[in-house]
């Protein structure tokens, strides 16, 4: 009788463990606001200080568009060095199939470079500049985690009012 109860208890504990393990691995969608730190599996990131710019040296603003600047800080919370890319963060501004992009290529050292090494415990900060339609009043900075096998994992969205 005691042996049967122990086996049943072991089964319940084991089932609970695997349920929690699987719940921890499930993809999720995280929503955040400007200034909030978002924690992914490998790093934290914060989008701050959005502003519309009338001009920026080295960048032409086409008619019908506006230039938006945002500050991005990425902090490595893992124990490995990663190569990060400016294009890791997608900028979205509408519901259409073409209403997204990435930040512009850096024209100076204050902007996010195309790529950079992010060592454990270190942070990198830079400005992301993006061209959006002139009537855009809000955009989203999105980051999509990808598992080692290529499957999509959690997605992170930071709402940016303009």
WOKANOR-V580712 format. One record per backbone hydrogen bond with DSSP energy under -0.5 kcal/mol. NH is the residue of the N-H (numbers start at 1). CO is the residue of the C=O. If there is no record, write none. Layout:
BEGIN
nh=NH co=CO
nh=NH co=CO
END
This chain:
BEGIN
nh=5 co=1
nh=6 co=2
nh=7 co=3
nh=8 co=4
nh=9 co=5
nh=10 co=6
nh=11 co=7
nh=12 co=8
nh=13 co=9
nh=14 co=10
nh=15 co=11
nh=16 co=12
nh=17 co=13
nh=18 co=14
nh=19 co=15
nh=20 co=16
nh=21 co=17
nh=22 co=18
nh=23 co=19
nh=24 co=20
nh=25 co=21
nh=25 co=22
nh=26 co=22
nh=26 co=23
nh=30 co=28
nh=30 co=155
nh=32 co=157
nh=34 co=159
nh=35 co=47
nh=36 co=33
nh=38 co=45
nh=40 co=38
nh=40 co=43
nh=44 co=75
nh=45 co=38
nh=46 co=73
nh=47 co=36
nh=48 co=71
nh=51 co=69
nh=53 co=67
nh=56 co=59
nh=59 co=56
nh=62 co=60
nh=65 co=62
nh=66 co=132
nh=67 co=53
nh=68 co=66
nh=68 co=130
nh=69 co=51
nh=70 co=128
nh=71 co=48
nh=72 co=126
nh=73 co=46
nh=74 co=124
nh=75 co=44
nh=76 co=122
nh=77 co=42
nh=77 co=75
nh=78 co=42
nh=82 co=118
nh=84 co=82
nh=84 co=116
nh=86 co=114
nh=88 co=85
nh=89 co=86
nh=90 co=88
nh=90 co=142
nh=91 co=101
nh=92 co=90
nh=92 co=140
nh=93 co=99
nh=94 co=99
nh=99 co=96
nh=100 co=98
nh=101 co=91
nh=104 co=129
nh=111 co=108
nh=112 co=127
nh=116 co=84
nh=118 co=82
nh=119 co=117
nh=121 co=76
nh=122 co=119
nh=124 co=74
nh=126 co=72
nh=127 co=110
nh=128 co=70
nh=129 co=127
nh=130 co=68
nh=132 co=66
nh=132 co=130
nh=134 co=64
nh=136 co=133
nh=139 co=160
nh=140 co=92
nh=141 co=158
nh=142 co=90
nh=142 co=140
nh=143 co=156
nh=145 co=143
nh=145 co=154
nh=147 co=151
nh=150 co=147
nh=153 co=145
nh=155 co=28
nh=156 co=143
nh=157 co=30
nh=158 co=141
nh=159 co=32
nh=159 co=157
nh=160 co=139
nh=161 co=159
nh=162 co=137
END
